[in-house]
Amino acid sequence: MGNNRKMKMRMREALREDLEKIFGKAWPAWLGGLLVGMFNVFEYIIKKPWGITSATSRWSGWILNSFGVDTPNWLYFQQMKTFQNIPFLYDGDAINVGVVLGAFIAASLSYEFAIRRARSNRVYMQAFAGGILMGYGARLCNGCNLGALICSIPSLSLSGWIFWLGLALGAYIGIKFIVWQITRMTVSSRPMSTTEKRSGLNEQRQTIIGLTGILAAVAITLFYSYFTKAEVVILFLIGLAFGVIVQRSRFCFVTSFKDVFISRDATIFKAIIIAMLVATIGFSLIMYKLVPDPSIGELPAHAKINNIGSPFGIPHLVGGILFGLGMTLAGGCASGTLYRMGEGYVSLWVAFLGTLVGYVFIAHNWQWLYPNLLEGTKVWLPRYLGWGGSVFLTLSALMGVYALITYWEASG
Amino acid sequence: MEHKLANQHTEEELEEEAIDLRGDVCPYPLIMAIKRVSEVEDRLRAGRIVLKFIVDHPPSTKSIPREAKKRGHQTEIEKTGAAEWVITVK
């Protein structure tokens, strides 16, 4: 009897040690980049590259429709075949739910979960406005920081590069604005003894809610496997993995630009490049299998790549600027918003509501925008450079940016 | 005991200031911390003030110490609760 108890104790110790290895400290950023790149390739193998906003923009259409608005007849939603599906049970929906839940599990097992209320209502207003800009900007170029960037460049596009430039510009403007805002306010300070301890959840409670999160994940997995295709279940699990990875490695695009512009530190920026390098190799292999002869021009529908755009039009630059500004004001990019929702930031839930409103605005303007601005020549590099040339060019351009940013970092 | 008393004596002039950055998201905590550090930079160097930033934003536990170290200050991090850290800059 006593022996049995000792065994149990020892097992619990060992289990705790293992958990400590995963959740004790933040993961290095490069590891996060590597894993995001790999899981992005897995997701493409199962279905299509990682995206968030096309699924969430459907949510806003469904919500409006449930209030009696005739969204199924809006051009924007008509172009989305999956809009006719049952709400929330489609692949992209499963991934998004997975990311939030995965981040929640990771945050609570790391004792980092807390309901974080913002300093003032002004923060919520700013997050909401940022969300609207993000939603509008993302759909202008068919994707967020994922679809239009870390999936688009590895799909061998040119438009992804333009979006990245726009994103940097927008983030720069946003950060300048915030610096200006902060210089005008007094950073409140008081004697240490007067700061109240906040009633956060203690470690034991965090572990318990973390385990509850895992149970919820199991329940959702069972639910999806009973009511939908196996594919959706796998995508949900990939979403969970994304949530854990981005939470543990703080893989966030706002942080990446903030660190670069303020502290000359490109750790996360470089992790994003690593994610794209890995995905470029994986994506090009998959695309090559699907389209051996790239001279046919545009990727056929079965290649499931829809984030290659016209790099010469306004959409990707303007969309990037809007999205970059929006994410900085809101405090999280599309993926960052989801994982911080899981970490308990109230302001990011508000930002998410903002994105839903942003989608409604752009979907409403779609009738005019689509034929006048968005339909342009899509540039897919393999068409002009062949497989070898375009993969080589993309990889070396990414490594070039990596070298440049490292040089800039060192020269500070 | 004597040692402790001596310490107390020097600490009399040492001001300890808490800055509550809980609830703020990237990039606010870092920029606010930089602002406060710059404002009291001279007193920090002279060892007359200690800043204690209370944060609940995990990325800040990296970015604030890094920036303070770059400016030549010493930093310490203490996890004071669930999702709460105190970053000391002196």
Interface residues (C-beta under 8 A of the other chain):
Chain A: A26 A107 Y111 E112 F113 A114 R116 R117 A118 R119 V123 I175 I178 V179 I182 T183 V187 S188 S189 R190 P191 M192 T194 T195 K197 R198 G200 L201 N202 E203 R205 Q206 R250 C252 V254 T255 K258 D259 I262 S263 D265 T328 G331 G332 R340 E343 G344 Y345 S347 L348
Chain B: E16 E17 A18 I19 D20 R22 G23 D24 V25 C26 P27 Y28 L30 I31 M32 I34 K35 R36 E39 K52 I54 D56 H57 P58 P59 K62 S63 R66 E67 K70 K79 T80 G81 A82 A83 E84
